Amino acid sequence: MMEKTAVRIEDQVLSVLRVLPPVQQREILDFAEFLQQHRQPTEPGPTATLLPLPVLEGWVPAGWKEAIYGEQ
């Protein structure tokens, strides 16, 4: 949950907008409308069909750890 002291972006924009002259307020409104009109719809990311890992069957020869980790 958001804390009461946190300032939302919407509130920040409004506080800046209120102190600007009407001409600049109009420019900001025009820009926001431009962004809204040219907003690209978000497409879902690529999906992959994951196959289960194969079950390994077989045996491990005696001494296999020494062959890999043994002193040389």
C-alpha positions in Angstrom: 0.0 0.0 0.0 1.2 3.5 -0.8 2.3 5.7 2.0 0.4 9.0 2.5 3.7 10.9 2.1 4.3 9.5 -1.4 3.4 11.9 -4.1 1.8 10.5 -7.2 2.9 11.6 -10.6 -0.6 12.8 -11.4 -0.4 15.2 -8.3 3.1 16.4 -9.4 1.9 17.2 -12.9 -1.1 19.1 -11.6 1.0 21.1 -9.2 3.4 22.2 -12.0 0.5 22.8 -14.4 -1.3 25.1 -12.0 1.6 27.6 -11.9 2.2 27.8 -15.7 0.6 30.4 -17.9 -2.4 29.3 -19.9 -0.4 29.1 -23.2 2.0 26.6 -21.7 -0.9 24.7 -20.0 -2.4 24.3 -23.5 0.9 23.0 -24.9 1.1 20.4 -22.2 -2.5 19.3 -22.9 -1.7 19.1 -26.6 1.3 17.0 -25.9 -0.6 14.6 -23.6 -3.3 14.2 -26.3 -0.6 13.5 -28.8 0.9 10.8 -26.6 -2.6 9.3 -26.0 -3.3 9.2 -29.8 0.1 7.6 -30.7 0.2 5.1 -27.9 1.2 1.7 -29.2 -0.9 -1.1 -27.9 1.3 -3.4 -25.8 1.7 -6.8 -27.3 2.2 -9.9 -25.2 5.7 -11.1 -25.1 6.8 -14.2 -27.0 5.6 -17.5 -25.6 7.4 -20.7 -25.6 6.1 -24.2 -25.3 8.3 -25.9 -22.8 8.7 -29.6 -23.0 9.5 -31.7 -20.0 13.1 -32.7 -19.4 13.8 -36.3 -20.4 14.3 -38.8 -17.6 17.8 -40.2 -17.8 18.1 -43.9 -17.4 21.3 -45.9 -17.1 24.1 -46.5 -14.8 27.2 -44.6 -13.6 30.5 -46.5 -13.6 32.3 -46.8 -10.4 35.0 -44.2 -9.8 33.3 -41.5 -12.0 33.8 -38.8 -9.4 37.5 -39.5 -9.1 37.8 -39.3 -12.9 36.4 -35.8 -12.9 37.5 -34.4 -9.6 40.6 -36.5 -8.8 44.0 -35.1 -8.4 46.1 -35.2 -11.5 
